[in-house]
């Protein structure tokens, strides 16, 4: 049994019949694995993980054939099972959000917020909680950690606030940590430090890491497997580096072609024309067909399924790089 099992997950907003923002997502994650989810903004990456955590509020609607974590049926954990949900979410399954200052409570000191997590999930109080809070700040490599316990979030830099958010997320020893664009608002030097920190923590603790990103270069360095999403669908899933070396789906190929290091004086960067389809322009066939240089009549009429290809699972009738090795 996989640590995380997602079958046919959908997230919808608006009236009945509105197109989904997450459309039939299937995903598996093994214990200790590093999996990345990549795609343009609006592809449904974050929405899928918020659905997993039960953080989609009305009018949003979540449906799935299966949504299981460590043997627990997350779909069954409603309001009546609030206590069990709180034991599971935040303790065994935790998330680092894009904006650390929005994730931290501006009214309370850092030490209080860490101790609150330790009290709720591990039952630690008093000096023991204080000592453990200090250890967590030291573990995420915050300098002068003891003085930071008395600081408020607005007194921290962006990189420091993100380290505190990571400390909060790992405080109870989760089995799975979801990191949603954890370096978006940080400069390049700090980005590298935060990613190195996350990977070191993943290895030291043996936890699974699910990294949401639009940066394929980062993903290539960090993850062992990748799920490429487009317009709410998983369009390609496979192991690295094989998938990036020979992508089967034209969208994955286009993302790789748009990387700065892919451009040269003789071959400039290639952009993908058009934009991700919205509520009112969602095509009947393949969702990429209006933007795809390889689209044929069947692509425009029918929607492809996610099927096994040479090095990955891909949602494409005419996959790329499928010649024999």
MIVOTOR-888561 format. One record per residue (C-alpha): x, y, z; residue number from 1. Coordinates in steps of 0.5 Angstrom, whole numbers, plus 500, padded with zeros to 3 digits. Layout:
! MIVOTOR-888561
{xx=X | yy=Y | zz=Z | pos=NUM}
...
! end
This chain:
! MIVOTOR-888561
{xx=500 | yy=500 | zz=500 | pos=1}
{xx=503 | yy=507 | zz=498 | pos=2}
{xx=503 | yy=512 | zz=503 | pos=3}
{xx=499 | yy=517 | zz=499 | pos=4}
{xx=493 | yy=514 | zz=494 | pos=5}
{xx=489 | yy=519 | zz=490 | pos=6}
{xx=484 | yy=517 | zz=485 | pos=7}
{xx=480 | yy=521 | zz=480 | pos=8}
{xx=480 | yy=527 | zz=485 | pos=9}
{xx=476 | yy=533 | zz=482 | pos=10}
{xx=475 | yy=540 | zz=485 | pos=11}
{xx=470 | yy=545 | zz=483 | pos=12}
{xx=467 | yy=552 | zz=484 | pos=13}
{xx=461 | yy=555 | zz=482 | pos=14}
{xx=455 | yy=552 | zz=479 | pos=15}
{xx=453 | yy=545 | zz=477 | pos=16}
{xx=457 | yy=543 | zz=471 | pos=17}
{xx=462 | yy=548 | zz=472 | pos=18}
{xx=469 | yy=545 | zz=469 | pos=19}
{xx=474 | yy=543 | zz=475 | pos=20}
{xx=480 | yy=546 | zz=477 | pos=21}
{xx=483 | yy=539 | zz=479 | pos=22}
{xx=480 | yy=534 | zz=473 | pos=23}
{xx=481 | yy=527 | zz=475 | pos=24}
{xx=488 | yy=527 | zz=478 | pos=25}
{xx=491 | yy=520 | zz=480 | pos=26}
{xx=497 | yy=520 | zz=484 | pos=27}
{xx=501 | yy=515 | zz=488 | pos=28}
{xx=507 | yy=517 | zz=493 | pos=29}
{xx=511 | yy=512 | zz=497 | pos=30}
{xx=514 | yy=513 | zz=504 | pos=31}
{xx=521 | yy=517 | zz=504 | pos=32}
{xx=520 | yy=519 | zz=496 | pos=33}
{xx=521 | yy=526 | zz=493 | pos=34}
{xx=515 | yy=527 | zz=488 | pos=35}
{xx=515 | yy=534 | zz=485 | pos=36}
{xx=508 | yy=537 | zz=482 | pos=37}
{xx=510 | yy=542 | zz=476 | pos=38}
{xx=506 | yy=546 | zz=471 | pos=39}
{xx=504 | yy=553 | zz=470 | pos=40}
{xx=500 | yy=558 | zz=475 | pos=41}
{xx=493 | yy=555 | zz=474 | pos=42}
{xx=494 | yy=548 | zz=473 | pos=43}
{xx=491 | yy=546 | zz=479 | pos=44}
{xx=497 | yy=544 | zz=483 | pos=45}
{xx=496 | yy=547 | zz=490 | pos=46}
{xx=488 | yy=546 | zz=489 | pos=47}
{xx=490 | yy=539 | zz=489 | pos=48}
{xx=494 | yy=539 | zz=495 | pos=49}
{xx=489 | yy=544 | zz=499 | pos=50}
{xx=483 | yy=538 | zz=497 | pos=51}
{xx=488 | yy=533 | zz=500 | pos=52}
{xx=488 | yy=537 | zz=507 | pos=53}
{xx=481 | yy=539 | zz=507 | pos=54}
{xx=482 | yy=546 | zz=506 | pos=55}
{xx=477 | yy=547 | zz=500 | pos=56}
{xx=472 | yy=551 | zz=503 | pos=57}
{xx=465 | yy=552 | zz=500 | pos=58}
{xx=463 | yy=554 | zz=495 | pos=59}
{xx=468 | yy=549 | zz=493 | pos=60}
{xx=467 | yy=542 | zz=492 | pos=61}
{xx=471 | yy=536 | zz=493 | pos=62}
{xx=470 | yy=529 | zz=490 | pos=63}
{xx=475 | yy=523 | zz=489 | pos=64}
{xx=474 | yy=515 | zz=488 | pos=65}
{xx=480 | yy=515 | zz=493 | pos=66}
{xx=483 | yy=519 | zz=498 | pos=67}
{xx=488 | yy=516 | zz=503 | pos=68}
{xx=494 | yy=517 | zz=507 | pos=69}
{xx=497 | yy=512 | zz=511 | pos=70}
{xx=491 | yy=508 | zz=511 | pos=71}
{xx=486 | yy=513 | zz=513 | pos=72}
{xx=481 | yy=515 | zz=509 | pos=73}
{xx=481 | yy=523 | zz=508 | pos=74}
{xx=474 | yy=523 | zz=505 | pos=75}
{xx=471 | yy=520 | zz=511 | pos=76}
{xx=474 | yy=525 | zz=516 | pos=77}
{xx=469 | yy=530 | zz=516 | pos=78}
{xx=466 | yy=535 | zz=522 | pos=79}
{xx=464 | yy=529 | zz=526 | pos=80}
{xx=471 | yy=526 | zz=526 | pos=81}
{xx=475 | yy=533 | zz=527 | pos=82}
{xx=479 | yy=530 | zz=533 | pos=83}
{xx=482 | yy=525 | zz=529 | pos=84}
{xx=483 | yy=530 | zz=523 | pos=85}
{xx=487 | yy=534 | zz=528 | pos=86}
{xx=491 | yy=528 | zz=530 | pos=87}
{xx=493 | yy=527 | zz=523 | pos=88}
{xx=493 | yy=533 | zz=519 | pos=89}
{xx=499 | yy=537 | zz=522 | pos=90}
{xx=502 | yy=531 | zz=525 | pos=91}
{xx=503 | yy=526 | zz=520 | pos=92}
{xx=501 | yy=530 | zz=514 | pos=93}
{xx=504 | yy=538 | zz=514 | pos=94}
{xx=504 | yy=543 | zz=509 | pos=95}
{xx=509 | yy=549 | zz=508 | pos=96}
{xx=505 | yy=555 | zz=504 | pos=97}
{xx=508 | yy=559 | zz=499 | pos=98}
{xx=507 | yy=566 | zz=503 | pos=99}
{xx=510 | yy=564 | zz=510 | pos=100}
{xx=508 | yy=571 | zz=513 | pos=101}
{xx=501 | yy=569 | zz=511 | pos=102}
{xx=502 | yy=563 | zz=514 | pos=103}
{xx=504 | yy=565 | zz=521 | pos=104}
{xx=500 | yy=569 | zz=526 | pos=105}
{xx=502 | yy=576 | zz=526 | pos=106}
{xx=499 | yy=577 | zz=533 | pos=107}
{xx=504 | yy=572 | zz=537 | pos=108}
{xx=511 | yy=571 | zz=538 | pos=109}
{xx=515 | yy=565 | zz=534 | pos=110}
{xx=516 | yy=561 | zz=541 | pos=111}
{xx=509 | yy=561 | zz=542 | pos=112}
{xx=507 | yy=559 | zz=536 | pos=113}
{xx=512 | yy=553 | zz=536 | pos=114}
{xx=510 | yy=551 | zz=543 | pos=115}
{xx=502 | yy=551 | zz=541 | pos=116}
{xx=504 | yy=546 | zz=535 | pos=117}
{xx=508 | yy=542 | zz=540 | pos=118}
{xx=502 | yy=542 | zz=546 | pos=119}
{xx=497 | yy=540 | zz=541 | pos=120}
{xx=500 | yy=534 | zz=537 | pos=121}
{xx=506 | yy=532 | zz=542 | pos=122}
{xx=503 | yy=534 | zz=549 | pos=123}
{xx=509 | yy=538 | zz=551 | pos=124}
{xx=508 | yy=544 | zz=556 | pos=125}
{xx=513 | yy=549 | zz=560 | pos=126}
{xx=520 | yy=548 | zz=559 | pos=127}
{xx=520 | yy=542 | zz=555 | pos=128}
{xx=516 | yy=545 | zz=550 | pos=129}
{xx=521 | yy=551 | zz=550 | pos=130}
{xx=527 | yy=547 | zz=549 | pos=131}
{xx=524 | yy=543 | zz=543 | pos=132}
{xx=522 | yy=550 | zz=540 | pos=133}
{xx=529 | yy=552 | zz=541 | pos=134}
{xx=531 | yy=545 | zz=538 | pos=135}
{xx=527 | yy=546 | zz=532 | pos=136}
{xx=529 | yy=553 | zz=530 | pos=137}
{xx=536 | yy=551 | zz=531 | pos=138}
{xx=535 | yy=545 | zz=526 | pos=139}
{xx=532 | yy=549 | zz=521 | pos=140}
{xx=539 | yy=553 | zz=521 | pos=141}
{xx=536 | yy=560 | zz=524 | pos=142}
{xx=542 | yy=564 | zz=527 | pos=143}
{xx=541 | yy=567 | zz=534 | pos=144}
{xx=535 | yy=562 | zz=535 | pos=145}
{xx=534 | yy=563 | zz=542 | pos=146}
{xx=532 | yy=571 | zz=541 | pos=147}
{xx=528 | yy=569 | zz=535 | pos=148}
{xx=523 | yy=565 | zz=540 | pos=149}
{xx=521 | yy=572 | zz=542 | pos=150}
{xx=520 | yy=575 | zz=535 | pos=151}
{xx=514 | yy=577 | zz=532 | pos=152}
{xx=513 | yy=575 | zz=524 | pos=153}
{xx=514 | yy=582 | zz=522 | pos=154}
{xx=521 | yy=582 | zz=525 | pos=155}
{xx=523 | yy=577 | zz=520 | pos=156}
{xx=526 | yy=577 | zz=513 | pos=157}
{xx=523 | yy=573 | zz=508 | pos=158}
{xx=528 | yy=567 | zz=508 | pos=159}
{xx=528 | yy=567 | zz=516 | pos=160}
{xx=520 | yy=567 | zz=516 | pos=161}
{xx=520 | yy=561 | zz=511 | pos=162}
{xx=525 | yy=557 | zz=516 | pos=163}
{xx=520 | yy=558 | zz=522 | pos=164}
{xx=514 | yy=556 | zz=517 | pos=165}
{xx=518 | yy=549 | zz=516 | pos=166}
{xx=520 | yy=549 | zz=523 | pos=167}
{xx=512 | yy=549 | zz=525 | pos=168}
{xx=511 | yy=544 | zz=519 | pos=169}
{xx=516 | yy=539 | zz=522 | pos=170}
{xx=515 | yy=540 | zz=529 | pos=171}
{xx=511 | yy=534 | zz=530 | pos=172}
{xx=515 | yy=529 | zz=526 | pos=173}
{xx=510 | yy=528 | zz=520 | pos=174}
{xx=511 | yy=522 | zz=515 | pos=175}
{xx=509 | yy=527 | zz=509 | pos=176}
{xx=511 | yy=534 | zz=508 | pos=177}
{xx=508 | yy=538 | zz=502 | pos=178}
{xx=512 | yy=544 | zz=500 | pos=179}
{xx=508 | yy=549 | zz=496 | pos=180}
{xx=512 | yy=554 | zz=492 | pos=181}
{xx=517 | yy=554 | zz=498 | pos=182}
{xx=522 | yy=559 | zz=495 | pos=183}
{xx=517 | yy=563 | zz=491 | pos=184}
{xx=518 | yy=570 | zz=494 | pos=185}
{xx=525 | yy=569 | zz=496 | pos=186}
{xx=532 | yy=571 | zz=492 | pos=187}
{xx=536 | yy=566 | zz=489 | pos=188}
{xx=541 | yy=565 | zz=494 | pos=189}
{xx=536 | yy=564 | zz=499 | pos=190}
{xx=532 | yy=559 | zz=495 | pos=191}
{xx=538 | yy=555 | zz=494 | pos=192}
{xx=539 | yy=555 | zz=502 | pos=193}
{xx=531 | yy=553 | zz=503 | pos=194}
{xx=531 | yy=547 | zz=498 | pos=195}
{xx=538 | yy=544 | zz=501 | pos=196}
{xx=534 | yy=545 | zz=508 | pos=197}
{xx=528 | yy=541 | zz=506 | pos=198}
{xx=532 | yy=536 | zz=502 | pos=199}
{xx=537 | yy=535 | zz=508 | pos=200}
{xx=531 | yy=534 | zz=513 | pos=201}
{xx=527 | yy=529 | zz=508 | pos=202}
{xx=533 | yy=525 | zz=508 | pos=203}
{xx=535 | yy=526 | zz=516 | pos=204}
{xx=527 | yy=524 | zz=518 | pos=205}
{xx=526 | yy=519 | zz=512 | pos=206}
{xx=519 | yy=523 | zz=511 | pos=207}
{xx=516 | yy=523 | zz=504 | pos=208}
{xx=517 | yy=530 | zz=501 | pos=209}
{xx=512 | yy=533 | zz=496 | pos=210}
{xx=514 | yy=539 | zz=492 | pos=211}
{xx=510 | yy=544 | zz=488 | pos=212}
{xx=514 | yy=548 | zz=483 | pos=213}
{xx=514 | yy=551 | zz=477 | pos=214}
{xx=521 | yy=551 | zz=476 | pos=215}
{xx=524 | yy=545 | zz=473 | pos=216}
{xx=531 | yy=546 | zz=474 | pos=217}
{xx=530 | yy=546 | zz=481 | pos=218}
{xx=525 | yy=539 | zz=480 | pos=219}
{xx=531 | yy=536 | zz=476 | pos=220}
{xx=536 | yy=537 | zz=482 | pos=221}
{xx=531 | yy=535 | zz=488 | pos=222}
{xx=526 | yy=530 | zz=486 | pos=223}
{xx=526 | yy=522 | zz=484 | pos=224}
{xx=519 | yy=523 | zz=480 | pos=225}
{xx=515 | yy=528 | zz=477 | pos=226}
{xx=508 | yy=529 | zz=476 | pos=227}
{xx=506 | yy=535 | zz=470 | pos=228}
{xx=500 | yy=538 | zz=471 | pos=229}
{xx=496 | yy=542 | zz=465 | pos=230}
{xx=489 | yy=545 | zz=466 | pos=231}
{xx=487 | yy=541 | zz=472 | pos=232}
{xx=490 | yy=534 | zz=469 | pos=233}
{xx=496 | yy=530 | zz=470 | pos=234}
{xx=499 | yy=530 | zz=463 | pos=235}
{xx=505 | yy=526 | zz=464 | pos=236}
{xx=508 | yy=522 | zz=470 | pos=237}
{xx=514 | yy=519 | zz=471 | pos=238}
{xx=521 | yy=518 | zz=474 | pos=239}
{xx=527 | yy=523 | zz=473 | pos=240}
{xx=532 | yy=524 | zz=469 | pos=241}
{xx=528 | yy=520 | zz=464 | pos=242}
{xx=522 | yy=524 | zz=463 | pos=243}
{xx=526 | yy=530 | zz=462 | pos=244}
{xx=531 | yy=527 | zz=458 | pos=245}
{xx=525 | yy=524 | zz=453 | pos=246}
{xx=519 | yy=527 | zz=455 | pos=247}
{xx=513 | yy=524 | zz=452 | pos=248}
{xx=508 | yy=530 | zz=452 | pos=249}
{xx=508 | yy=536 | zz=448 | pos=250}
{xx=507 | yy=540 | zz=454 | pos=251}
{xx=513 | yy=537 | zz=458 | pos=252}
{xx=517 | yy=538 | zz=452 | pos=253}
{xx=515 | yy=546 | zz=451 | pos=254}
{xx=516 | yy=547 | zz=459 | pos=255}
{xx=523 | yy=544 | zz=458 | pos=256}
{xx=524 | yy=548 | zz=451 | pos=257}
{xx=522 | yy=555 | zz=455 | pos=258}
{xx=528 | yy=554 | zz=460 | pos=259}
{xx=533 | yy=559 | zz=460 | pos=260}
{xx=539 | yy=554 | zz=459 | pos=261}
{xx=535 | yy=551 | zz=453 | pos=262}
{xx=536 | yy=557 | zz=449 | pos=263}
{xx=542 | yy=559 | zz=445 | pos=264}
{xx=544 | yy=564 | zz=440 | pos=265}
{xx=542 | yy=560 | zz=434 | pos=266}
{xx=536 | yy=557 | zz=437 | pos=267}
{xx=532 | yy=562 | zz=442 | pos=268}
{xx=527 | yy=560 | zz=447 | pos=269}
{xx=521 | yy=557 | zz=445 | pos=270}
{xx=515 | yy=560 | zz=448 | pos=271}
{xx=508 | yy=556 | zz=448 | pos=272}
{xx=503 | yy=560 | zz=445 | pos=273}
{xx=496 | yy=562 | zz=448 | pos=274}
{xx=494 | yy=561 | zz=455 | pos=275}
{xx=491 | yy=555 | zz=460 | pos=276}
{xx=484 | yy=554 | zz=458 | pos=277}
{xx=479 | yy=557 | zz=463 | pos=278}
{xx=471 | yy=556 | zz=465 | pos=279}
{xx=469 | yy=558 | zz=458 | pos=280}
{xx=474 | yy=556 | zz=453 | pos=281}
{xx=475 | yy=549 | zz=455 | pos=282}
{xx=476 | yy=545 | zz=449 | pos=283}
{xx=472 | yy=538 | zz=448 | pos=284}
{xx=478 | yy=534 | zz=446 | pos=285}
{xx=485 | yy=534 | zz=449 | pos=286}
{xx=486 | yy=541 | zz=453 | pos=287}
{xx=493 | yy=542 | zz=450 | pos=288}
{xx=490 | yy=542 | zz=443 | pos=289}
{xx=489 | yy=549 | zz=441 | pos=290}
{xx=496 | yy=551 | zz=443 | pos=291}
{xx=500 | yy=544 | zz=441 | pos=292}
{xx=504 | yy=544 | zz=434 | pos=293}
{xx=503 | yy=537 | zz=434 | pos=294}
{xx=495 | yy=537 | zz=434 | pos=295}
{xx=491 | yy=533 | zz=429 | pos=296}
{xx=484 | yy=531 | zz=428 | pos=297}
{xx=483 | yy=526 | zz=434 | pos=298}
{xx=486 | yy=531 | zz=439 | pos=299}
{xx=481 | yy=536 | zz=438 | pos=300}
{xx=475 | yy=531 | zz=438 | pos=301}
{xx=477 | yy=526 | zz=443 | pos=302}
{xx=480 | yy=527 | zz=450 | pos=303}
{xx=486 | yy=522 | zz=451 | pos=304}
{xx=487 | yy=518 | zz=457 | pos=305}
{xx=493 | yy=517 | zz=462 | pos=306}
{xx=497 | yy=511 | zz=459 | pos=307}
{xx=504 | yy=508 | zz=459 | pos=308}
{xx=509 | yy=510 | zz=454 | pos=309}
{xx=516 | yy=509 | zz=453 | pos=310}
{xx=519 | yy=512 | zz=460 | pos=311}
{xx=513 | yy=515 | zz=463 | pos=312}
{xx=505 | yy=515 | zz=463 | pos=313}
{xx=503 | yy=521 | zz=458 | pos=314}
{xx=496 | yy=523 | zz=456 | pos=315}
{xx=497 | yy=524 | zz=449 | pos=316}
{xx=495 | yy=521 | zz=442 | pos=317}
{xx=501 | yy=522 | zz=439 | pos=318}
{xx=507 | yy=522 | zz=444 | pos=319}
{xx=514 | yy=525 | zz=443 | pos=320}
{xx=520 | yy=521 | zz=443 | pos=321}
{xx=518 | yy=514 | zz=443 | pos=322}
{xx=523 | yy=511 | zz=438 | pos=323}
{xx=526 | yy=505 | zz=440 | pos=324}
{xx=532 | yy=506 | zz=444 | pos=325}
! end
